């Protein structure tokens, strides 16, 4: 009976320690994958923060796509439009739909109020 108890406790201790080691290794792998993802997408995240900064300017609620595109180098127009959508920007047009403008959806009320002030 004593030998069976020792064998059972050995299995129990082995299973617990194996689980703890697996948890530690899994946590390290997750941290590494997260860091690698951040490094791989650092340029994109910087562009997104620049776009948000430009669209959050206190004086300008709207920005032309041309102005946004000039500040962002190294990305195609379609990629910049995708980034704009990802940060919550909305597209509008001016001058009989020939010029493309963007604004943050969170500033829509402020934008509407400014437009009403002008008229």
KOLGU-675086 format. One record per residue (C-alpha): x, y, z. Coordinates in steps of 0.2 Angstrom, whole numbers, plus 2048, in hexadecimal, padded with zeros to 3 digits. Each point is the difference from the previous one (the first is absolute). Layout:
// KOLGU-675086
XYZ/...
This chain:
// KOLGU-675086
800800800/80E80C804/8097FD7EF/7EF8047F7/7FE81080A/8128057FB/7FD7FC7EE/7F080A800/80880F808/80F7FF7F4/7F38017F1/7F780E808/81080A803/8067FD7EF/7F08057F8/7FF81080A/8128057FC/7FE7FC7EE/7F180B7FF/80980E808/80F7FF7F4/7F48007F2/7F780F806/810809802/8067FC7EE/7EF8047F9/801811808/8128047FA/7FA7FA7EE/7F180C801/80B80F806/80C7FC7F2/7F37FF7F3/7F8810806/8118097FF/8037FA7EF/7EF8057FA/803812807/8118017F8/7F97FA7EF/7F280D800/80980E808/80080B7F0/7ED7FD7FE/7FC805812/80B8107FE/7F68057F0/7F07FD809/80580B80F/80680D7F4/7EF8007F7/7F6801810/80B80E806/7FD80A7EF/7ED7FC801/7FF805812/8088117FE/7F580D809/7FE80C7F2/7FD7F47F2/7F27F3801/8037FB7EE/80F7FC7F6/8027FD7ED/8077F07FB/80E8097F7/806808810/7FF7EF809/8097F77F2/80E80D800/8047FD812/8017ED7FE/80E7F97F6/8037EF7FA/7EE7FA7FF/7F47FF7F2/7F080A7FF/7F67F0803/80A7FC80F/7FD811807/7EE7FF7FD/8007EF80A/80980880E/7F380F801/7F27F3801/8097F780E/80281080A/7ED8047FE/80180D7F3/7F28047F4/8028057EE/7F680F7F9/80280A7F0/8018137FB/7FF80A7F0/7F37F57F7/8087EF805/8118047F9/80A802810/8017F380D/7FF805813/8017F6810/7FB804812/8007F5810/7EF7F9804/802805812/8008127FA/7F08007F6/7F680A80C/80E80D801/8018007ED/7EE8037FE/80080E80C/80E8097F7/7F67FE7EF/7F1807808/80980F807/8078047EE/7EE8017F9/
